[in-house]
Amino acid sequence: MFRITKLIFIVLLIGFFLASCQNSENQKVASPDSVGISSKKPILENLQQNGKEITNEEKLQIVNDFFKSQKEGDLKKALSYLTRKIRWKVWAPLELPLGRLFYGHNEVLQFFQIKKLLMDVEQDKRKSVLYSKNQIAILGYMIAKVKPKNVKYESDYVWIFTFKKGKIDVCEYFFDSGKFLNAYSGKIPQIPPARQGN
């Protein structure tokens, strides 16, 4: 039952994302192999000089560059990929420190500080990428140890990024927050015994 509910949630989430597309001709799915595009040129500088609408590949590169800069501790560079009024929404219960809207550069930095205090990510695998006119959605799977009791946590996730003038303006993060809350509370999930046939 849990797996069915989780599957329905993911299908509805993807449906919501696709429904927000204004032009279905601009949608396409990237193969998982294309998710890790490396940074070869300063995308933001080119966009500011040319004033062109960004391509799907540039959207993905901006997201990759943002996360790379943040992970390496280059916070000034990381924040340069976000608008000043960035809205960073984590869809999770209020009982979790992450379960709220983070607004502006300083609060996005708070998000990453809180996330680091809450968990140690052991595996993060991107599965696919969906594009729309001004959005990109990254679907993936993660395994982590949730503090303070280092409870193992596994979940699918979806990041949705909305762009404005070549920068990330809105970010929404979806994951199995109920399961995460249990891990955060130190509750180790009990697997029910399999039913025996009649």
PyRosetta script that sets phi, psi and omega in degrees:
from pyrosetta import init, pose_from_sequence

init()
pose = pose_from_sequence("MFRITKLIFIVLLIGFFLASCQNSENQKVASPDSVGISSKKPILENLQQNGKEITNEEKLQIVNDFFKSQKEGDLKKALSYLTRKIRWKVWAPLELPLGRLFYGHNEVLQFFQIKKLLMDVEQDKRKSVLYSKNQIAILGYMIAKVKPKNVKYESDYVWIFTFKKGKIDVCEYFFDSGKFLNAYSGKIPQIPPARQGN")
pose.set_psi(1, -41.8)
pose.set_omega(1, -179.7)
pose.set_phi(2, -61.8)
pose.set_psi(2, -42.6)
pose.set_omega(2, -179.5)
pose.set_phi(3, -64.3)
pose.set_psi(3, -38.2)
pose.set_omega(3, 179.2)
pose.set_phi(4, -64.8)
pose.set_psi(4, -44.7)
pose.set_omega(4, 178.6)
pose.set_phi(5, -61.2)
pose.set_psi(5, -42.5)
pose.set_omega(5, 179.6)
pose.set_phi(6, -63.4)
pose.set_psi(6, -42.1)
pose.set_omega(6, 179.5)
pose.set_phi(7, -64.3)
pose.set_psi(7, -42.8)
pose.set_omega(7, 178.2)
pose.set_phi(8, -61.2)
pose.set_psi(8, -41.4)
pose.set_omega(8, 179.1)
pose.set_phi(9, -59.7)
pose.set_psi(9, -46.4)
pose.set_omega(9, -178.3)
pose.set_phi(10, -66.0)
pose.set_psi(10, -41.3)
pose.set_omega(10, 178.7)
pose.set_phi(11, -63.0)
pose.set_psi(11, -43.2)
pose.set_omega(11, 178.7)
pose.set_phi(12, -64.7)
pose.set_psi(12, -39.0)
pose.set_omega(12, 179.6)
pose.set_phi(13, -63.7)
pose.set_psi(13, -45.0)
pose.set_omega(13, 178.3)
pose.set_phi(14, -66.0)
pose.set_psi(14, -38.7)
pose.set_omega(14, 176.6)
pose.set_phi(15, -61.3)
pose.set_psi(15, -40.5)
pose.set_omega(15, 177.3)
pose.set_phi(16, -61.6)
pose.set_psi(16, -43.4)
pose.set_omega(16, 180.0)
pose.set_phi(17, -62.7)
pose.set_psi(17, -47.6)
pose.set_omega(17, -177.7)
pose.set_phi(18, -67.6)
pose.set_psi(18, -32.3)
pose.set_omega(18, 179.2)
pose.set_phi(19, -67.5)
pose.set_psi(19, -23.8)
pose.set_omega(19, 179.9)
pose.set_phi(20, -79.2)
pose.set_psi(20, -7.1)
pose.set_omega(20, 179.4)
pose.set_phi(21, -72.3)
pose.set_psi(21, 131.8)
pose.set_omega(21, 179.2)
pose.set_phi(22, -86.7)
pose.set_psi(22, -22.6)
pose.set_omega(22, -178.0)
pose.set_phi(23, -136.8)
pose.set_psi(23, 105.3)
pose.set_omega(23, -174.5)
pose.set_phi(24, -65.6)
pose.set_psi(24, -19.6)
pose.set_omega(24, 179.5)
pose.set_phi(25, -69.6)
pose.set_psi(25, -19.6)
pose.set_omega(25, -178.9)
pose.set_phi(26, -86.8)
pose.set_psi(26, -1.3)
pose.set_omega(26, -178.0)
pose.set_phi(27, -87.7)
pose.set_psi(27, 143.4)
pose.set_omega(27, 170.1)
pose.set_phi(28, -161.2)
pose.set_psi(28, 160.7)
pose.set_omega(28, -179.3)
pose.set_phi(29, -111.0)
pose.set_psi(29, 132.9)
pose.set_omega(29, 177.7)
pose.set_phi(30, -93.2)
pose.set_psi(30, 147.1)
pose.set_omega(30, 176.0)
pose.set_phi(31, -72.1)
pose.set_psi(31, 153.2)
pose.set_omega(31, 179.3)
pose.set_phi(32, -55.2)
pose.set_psi(32, -28.8)
pose.set_omega(32, -179.7)
pose.set_phi(33, -65.5)
pose.set_psi(33, -25.7)
pose.set_omega(33, -176.3)
pose.set_phi(34, -90.0)
pose.set_psi(34, -1.1)
pose.set_omega(34, -175.8)
pose.set_phi(35, -66.3)
pose.set_psi(35, -38.2)
pose.set_omega(35, -174.4)
pose.set_phi(36, -91.9)
pose.set_psi(36, 53.5)
pose.set_omega(36, 178.8)
pose.set_phi(37, -65.5)
pose.set_psi(37, 131.0)
pose.set_omega(37, -178.7)
pose.set_phi(38, -83.5)
pose.set_psi(38, 156.8)
pose.set_omega(38, -179.0)
pose.set_phi(39, -85.8)
pose.set_psi(39, 120.3)
pose.set_omega(39, -179.2)
pose.set_phi(40, -117.7)
pose.set_psi(40, -16.0)
pose.set_omega(40, -179.1)
pose.set_phi(41, -147.4)
pose.set_psi(41, 157.1)
pose.set_omega(41, 179.4)
pose.set_phi(42, -75.4)
pose.set_psi(42, 91.4)
pose.set_omega(42, -175.0)
pose.set_phi(43, -57.2)
pose.set_psi(43, -47.9)
pose.set_omega(43, -174.8)
pose.set_phi(44, -61.4)
pose.set_psi(44, -39.8)
pose.set_omega(44, 179.6)
pose.set_phi(45, -63.4)
pose.set_psi(45, -43.6)
pose.set_omega(45, 179.0)
pose.set_phi(46, -62.7)
pose.set_psi(46, -40.0)
pose.set_omega(46, -179.0)
pose.set_phi(47, -66.5)
pose.set_psi(47, -42.2)
pose.set_omega(47, -178.9)
pose.set_phi(48, -66.8)
pose.set_psi(48, -34.1)
pose.set_omega(48, -179.5)
pose.set_phi(49, -76.0)
pose.set_psi(49, -41.6)
pose.set_omega(49, -174.3)
pose.set_phi(50, -92.0)
pose.set_psi(50, -24.0)
pose.set_omega(50, 179.5)
pose.set_phi(51, 65.4)
pose.set_psi(51, 24.0)
pose.set_omega(51, -178.3)
pose.set_phi(52, -87.5)
pose.set_psi(52, 158.6)
pose.set_omega(52, 172.6)
pose.set_phi(53, -70.9)
pose.set_psi(53, 138.0)
pose.set_omega(53, -175.3)
pose.set_phi(54, -75.7)
pose.set_psi(54, 147.4)
pose.set_omega(54, 178.8)
pose.set_phi(55, -84.0)
pose.set_psi(55, 168.8)
pose.set_omega(55, 177.3)
pose.set_phi(56, -60.5)
pose.set_psi(56, -40.6)
pose.set_omega(56, 179.4)
pose.set_phi(57, -64.2)
pose.set_psi(57, -37.5)
pose.set_omega(57, 178.7)
pose.set_phi(58, -69.3)
pose.set_psi(58, -36.7)
pose.set_omega(58, 176.1)
pose.set_phi(59, -58.8)
pose.set_psi(59, -47.9)
pose.set_omega(59, -179.0)
pose.set_phi(60, -64.8)
pose.set_psi(60, -39.0)
pose.set_omega(60, 179.7)
pose.set_phi(61, -65.2)
pose.set_psi(61, -39.2)
pose.set_omega(61, 178.3)
pose.set_phi(62, -61.9)
pose.set_psi(62, -44.7)
pose.set_omega(62, 178.7)
pose.set_phi(63, -63.2)
pose.set_psi(63, -45.6)
pose.set_omega(63, 179.0)
pose.set_phi(64, -61.1)
pose.set_psi(64, -44.3)
pose.set_omega(64, -179.8)
pose.set_phi(65, -64.3)
pose.set_psi(65, -38.1)
pose.set_omega(65, 177.8)
pose.set_phi(66, -60.4)
pose.set_psi(66, -52.0)
pose.set_omega(66, -178.3)
pose.set_phi(67, -64.8)
pose.set_psi(67, -38.0)
pose.set_omega(67, 179.0)
pose.set_phi(68, -63.4)
pose.set_psi(68, -46.6)
pose.set_omega(68, -179.7)
pose.set_phi(69, -63.5)
pose.set_psi(69, -40.9)
pose.set_omega(69, 179.5)
pose.set_phi(70, -63.9)
pose.set_psi(70, -43.6)
pose.set_omega(70, -179.1)
pose.set_phi(71, -65.8)
pose.set_psi(71, -35.6)
pose.set_omega(71, -179.6)
pose.set_phi(72, -81.0)
pose.set_psi(72, -5.3)
pose.set_omega(72, 177.9)
pose.set_phi(73, 86.9)
pose.set_psi(73, 7.2)
pose.set_omega(73, 177.7)
pose.set_phi(74, -87.3)
pose.set_psi(74, 77.6)
pose.set_omega(74, -171.6)
pose.set_phi(75, -67.8)
pose.set_psi(75, -35.7)
pose.set_omega(75, 179.1)
pose.set_phi(76, -61.5)
pose.set_psi(76, -44.1)
pose.set_omega(76, 178.8)
pose.set_phi(77, -67.3)
pose.set_psi(77, -41.8)
pose.set_omega(77, -179.9)
pose.set_phi(78, -59.1)
pose.set_psi(78, -45.4)
pose.set_omega(78, -178.0)
pose.set_phi(79, -68.9)
pose.set_psi(79, -21.0)
pose.set_omega(79, 180.0)
pose.set_phi(80, -67.1)
pose.set_psi(80, -16.3)
pose.set_omega(80, 179.2)
pose.set_phi(81, -88.4)
pose.set_psi(81, -3.8)
pose.set_omega(81, -177.8)
pose.set_phi(82, -112.2)
pose.set_psi(82, 146.9)
pose.set_omega(82, 172.5)
pose.set_phi(83, -70.3)
pose.set_psi(83, 159.3)
pose.set_omega(83, -179.3)
pose.set_phi(84, -61.0)
pose.set_psi(84, -34.0)
pose.set_omega(84, -176.5)
pose.set_phi(85, -101.8)
pose.set_psi(85, 35.2)
pose.set_omega(85, -179.9)
pose.set_phi(86, -53.0)
pose.set_psi(86, 135.9)
pose.set_omega(86, 173.5)
pose.set_phi(87, -111.9)
pose.set_psi(87, 118.4)
pose.set_omega(87, -173.8)
pose.set_phi(88, -117.8)
pose.set_psi(88, 98.0)
pose.set_omega(88, -173.2)
pose.set_phi(89, -102.6)
pose.set_psi(89, 125.8)
pose.set_omega(89, 175.1)
pose.set_phi(90, -108.4)
pose.set_psi(90, 116.8)
pose.set_omega(90, -177.8)
pose.set_phi(91, -83.7)
pose.set_psi(91, 93.6)
pose.set_omega(91, -177.2)
pose.set_phi(92, -155.0)
pose.set_psi(92, 160.5)
pose.set_omega(92, 178.4)
pose.set_phi(93, -60.0)
pose.set_psi(93, 150.6)
pose.set_omega(93, -179.7)
pose.set_phi(94, -65.5)
pose.set_psi(94, -18.1)
pose.set_omega(94, 178.2)
pose.set_phi(95, -66.4)
pose.set_psi(95, -20.4)
pose.set_omega(95, 177.1)
pose.set_phi(96, -89.3)
pose.set_psi(96, 136.6)
pose.set_omega(96, 178.2)
pose.set_phi(97, -58.7)
pose.set_psi(97, -22.9)
pose.set_omega(97, -179.7)
pose.set_phi(98, -85.7)
pose.set_psi(98, -12.2)
pose.set_omega(98, -170.2)
pose.set_phi(99, -79.5)
pose.set_psi(99, 72.4)
pose.set_omega(99, -179.8)
pose.set_phi(100, -166.2)
pose.set_psi(100, -177.6)
pose.set_omega(100, 175.2)
pose.set_phi(101, -94.9)
pose.set_psi(101, 125.7)
pose.set_omega(101, 174.3)
pose.set_phi(102, -101.6)
pose.set_psi(102, 128.9)
pose.set_omega(102, -173.1)
pose.set_phi(103, -122.2)
pose.set_psi(103, 125.6)
pose.set_omega(103, 176.8)
pose.set_phi(104, 86.5)
pose.set_psi(104, 168.7)
pose.set_omega(104, -175.0)
pose.set_phi(105, -59.0)
pose.set_psi(105, -47.0)
pose.set_omega(105, -176.4)
pose.set_phi(106, -61.9)
pose.set_psi(106, -39.3)
pose.set_omega(106, -178.5)
pose.set_phi(107, -74.6)
pose.set_psi(107, -29.6)
pose.set_omega(107, 174.1)
pose.set_phi(108, -64.9)
pose.set_psi(108, -39.2)
pose.set_omega(108, 175.4)
pose.set_phi(109, -62.8)
pose.set_psi(109, -37.6)
pose.set_omega(109, 175.8)
pose.set_phi(110, -60.8)
pose.set_psi(110, -40.4)
pose.set_omega(110, 178.8)
pose.set_phi(111, -55.1)
pose.set_psi(111, -49.4)
pose.set_omega(111, -177.3)
pose.set_phi(112, -68.6)
pose.set_psi(112, -33.2)
pose.set_omega(112, 176.3)
pose.set_phi(113, -66.1)
pose.set_psi(113, -43.1)
pose.set_omega(113, 179.3)
pose.set_phi(114, -65.8)
pose.set_psi(114, -44.0)
pose.set_omega(114, -179.7)
pose.set_phi(115, -59.1)
pose.set_psi(115, -41.4)
pose.set_omega(115, -179.7)
pose.set_phi(116, -65.1)
pose.set_psi(116, -36.1)
pose.set_omega(116, 178.6)
pose.set_phi(117, -72.4)
pose.set_psi(117, -27.2)
pose.set_omega(117, -175.5)
pose.set_phi(118, -85.2)
pose.set_psi(118, -31.1)
pose.set_omega(118, -173.0)
pose.set_phi(119, -153.3)
pose.set_psi(119, 156.6)
pose.set_omega(119, 169.9)
pose.set_phi(120, -113.2)
pose.set_psi(120, 113.0)
pose.set_omega(120, -178.8)
pose.set_phi(121, -79.3)
pose.set_psi(121, 123.7)
pose.set_omega(121, 179.9)
pose.set_phi(122, -96.6)
pose.set_psi(122, -31.0)
pose.set_omega(122, -179.7)
pose.set_phi(123, -149.2)
pose.set_psi(123, 135.3)
pose.set_omega(123, 178.0)
pose.set_phi(124, -139.5)
pose.set_psi(124, 107.3)
pose.set_omega(124, -175.3)
pose.set_phi(125, -118.7)
pose.set_psi(125, 119.6)
pose.set_omega(125, 175.5)
pose.set_phi(126, -81.1)
pose.set_psi(126, 135.3)
pose.set_omega(126, -177.6)
pose.set_phi(127, -98.7)
pose.set_psi(127, -47.2)
pose.set_omega(127, -178.5)
pose.set_phi(128, -159.6)
pose.set_psi(128, 169.5)
pose.set_omega(128, -179.6)
pose.set_phi(129, -132.0)
pose.set_psi(129, 135.6)
pose.set_omega(129, 175.9)
pose.set_phi(130, -115.7)
pose.set_psi(130, 143.1)
pose.set_omega(130, -178.8)
pose.set_phi(131, -121.5)
pose.set_psi(131, 149.5)
pose.set_omega(131, 167.8)
pose.set_phi(132, -137.3)
pose.set_psi(132, -169.8)
pose.set_omega(132, -173.4)
pose.set_phi(133, -56.0)
pose.set_psi(133, -49.4)
pose.set_omega(133, -178.3)
pose.set_phi(134, -128.8)
pose.set_psi(134, 21.5)
pose.set_omega(134, -177.3)
pose.set_phi(135, -134.2)
pose.set_psi(135, 161.4)
pose.set_omega(135, 172.9)
pose.set_phi(136, -141.5)
pose.set_psi(136, 136.7)
pose.set_omega(136, 176.5)
pose.set_phi(137, -120.9)
pose.set_psi(137, 130.0)
pose.set_omega(137, 179.1)
pose.set_phi(138, -111.8)
pose.set_psi(138, 121.2)
pose.set_omega(138, 179.2)
pose.set_phi(139, -103.7)
pose.set_psi(139, 133.2)
pose.set_omega(139, -177.7)
pose.set_phi(140, -154.0)
pose.set_psi(140, -172.7)
pose.set_omega(140, -177.2)
pose.set_phi(141, -141.6)
pose.set_psi(141, 137.7)
pose.set_omega(141, -178.1)
pose.set_phi(142, -134.3)
pose.set_psi(142, 151.3)
pose.set_omega(142, 171.2)
pose.set_phi(143, -125.3)
pose.set_psi(143, 132.2)
pose.set_omega(143, -177.0)
pose.set_phi(144, -146.9)
pose.set_psi(144, 164.2)
pose.set_omega(144, 169.8)
pose.set_phi(145, -106.6)
pose.set_psi(145, 121.4)
pose.set_omega(145, -176.4)
pose.set_phi(146, -94.2)
pose.set_psi(146, 127.2)
pose.set_omega(146, 179.7)
pose.set_phi(147, -82.1)
pose.set_psi(147, 158.8)
pose.set_omega(147, 10.0)
pose.set_phi(148, -89.6)
pose.set_psi(148, -7.9)
pose.set_omega(148, -173.7)
pose.set_phi(149, -101.3)
pose.set_psi(149, 8.5)
pose.set_omega(149, 178.0)
pose.set_phi(150, 54.2)
pose.set_psi(150, 45.2)
pose.set_omega(150, 177.4)
pose.set_phi(151, -76.8)
pose.set_psi(151, 133.2)
pose.set_omega(151, 179.8)
pose.set_phi(152, -68.6)
pose.set_psi(152, 136.2)
pose.set_omega(152, -177.5)
pose.set_phi(153, -134.8)
pose.set_psi(153, 130.9)
pose.set_omega(153, 176.9)
pose.set_phi(154, -129.7)
pose.set_psi(154, 137.4)
pose.set_omega(154, -178.4)
pose.set_phi(155, -162.6)
pose.set_psi(155, 148.2)
pose.set_omega(155, 164.5)
pose.set_phi(156, -76.4)
pose.set_psi(156, 158.6)
pose.set_omega(156, 177.1)
pose.set_phi(157, -147.8)
pose.set_psi(157, 162.7)
pose.set_omega(157, 174.5)
pose.set_phi(158, -138.5)
pose.set_psi(158, 126.5)
pose.set_omega(158, 169.2)
pose.set_phi(159, -103.9)
pose.set_psi(159, 130.9)
pose.set_omega(159, 173.5)
pose.set_phi(160, -119.7)
pose.set_psi(160, 121.0)
pose.set_omega(160, -179.8)
pose.set_phi(161, -112.9)
pose.set_psi(161, 130.9)
pose.set_omega(161, 175.7)
pose.set_phi(162, -110.8)
pose.set_psi(162, 132.6)
pose.set_omega(162, -175.0)
pose.set_phi(163, -104.5)
pose.set_psi(163, 149.8)
pose.set_omega(163, 175.7)
pose.set_phi(164, -143.9)
pose.set_psi(164, 118.6)
pose.set_omega(164, -179.9)
pose.set_phi(165, 53.1)
pose.set_psi(165, 43.9)
pose.set_omega(165, 174.3)
pose.set_phi(166, 79.4)
pose.set_psi(166, 8.2)
pose.set_omega(166, 178.6)
pose.set_phi(167, -129.2)
pose.set_psi(167, 160.2)
pose.set_omega(167, 177.4)
pose.set_phi(168, -75.3)
pose.set_psi(168, 122.7)
pose.set_omega(168, -177.0)
pose.set_phi(169, -108.4)
pose.set_psi(169, -31.5)
pose.set_omega(169, 178.9)
pose.set_phi(170, -138.9)
pose.set_psi(170, 137.3)
pose.set_omega(170, 173.6)
pose.set_phi(171, -129.6)
pose.set_psi(171, 133.5)
pose.set_omega(171, 174.2)
pose.set_phi(172, -125.1)
pose.set_psi(172, 134.6)
pose.set_omega(172, -175.2)
pose.set_phi(173, -122.1)
pose.set_psi(173, 120.6)
pose.set_omega(173, -179.9)
pose.set_phi(174, -118.1)
pose.set_psi(174, 136.7)
pose.set_omega(174, 176.8)
pose.set_phi(175, -159.1)
pose.set_psi(175, 177.3)
pose.set_omega(175, 179.5)
pose.set_phi(176, -77.3)
pose.set_psi(176, 82.3)
pose.set_omega(176, -172.5)
pose.set_phi(177, -72.7)
pose.set_psi(177, -28.0)
pose.set_omega(177, 176.7)
pose.set_phi(178, -64.9)
pose.set_psi(178, -43.6)
pose.set_omega(178, 177.1)
pose.set_phi(179, -65.0)
pose.set_psi(179, -39.1)
pose.set_omega(179, 178.7)
pose.set_phi(180, -65.2)
pose.set_psi(180, -40.2)
pose.set_omega(180, 179.4)
pose.set_phi(181, -61.7)
pose.set_psi(181, -40.9)
pose.set_omega(181, 176.7)
pose.set_phi(182, -61.8)
pose.set_psi(182, -43.5)
pose.set_omega(182, 179.4)
pose.set_phi(183, -64.6)
pose.set_psi(183, -41.0)
pose.set_omega(183, 179.1)
pose.set_phi(184, -63.6)
pose.set_psi(184, -35.1)
pose.set_omega(184, 179.3)
pose.set_phi(185, -80.6)
pose.set_psi(185, -5.4)
pose.set_omega(185, 178.8)
pose.set_phi(186, 86.6)
pose.set_psi(186, 12.4)
pose.set_omega(186, 179.9)
pose.set_phi(187, -86.5)
pose.set_psi(187, 116.5)
pose.set_omega(187, 177.4)
pose.set_phi(188, -85.4)
pose.set_psi(188, 122.5)
pose.set_omega(188, -176.5)
pose.set_phi(189, -61.9)
pose.set_psi(189, 136.3)
pose.set_omega(189, 177.1)
pose.set_phi(190, -96.7)
pose.set_psi(190, 126.8)
pose.set_omega(190, -180.0)
pose.set_phi(191, -87.7)
pose.set_psi(191, 120.1)
pose.set_omega(191, -178.9)
pose.set_phi(192, -66.0)
pose.set_psi(192, 149.0)
pose.set_omega(192, 178.9)
pose.set_phi(193, -65.4)
pose.set_psi(193, 147.9)
pose.set_omega(193, 179.7)
pose.set_phi(194, -67.4)
pose.set_psi(194, 143.7)
pose.set_omega(194, 177.6)
pose.set_phi(195, -71.3)
pose.set_psi(195, 142.6)
pose.set_omega(195, 176.5)
pose.set_phi(196, -95.8)
pose.set_psi(196, 141.7)
pose.set_omega(196, -179.6)
pose.set_phi(197, -65.8)
pose.set_psi(197, 156.2)
pose.set_omega(197, -179.7)
pose.set_phi(198, -71.5)
pose.dump_pdb("model.pdb")
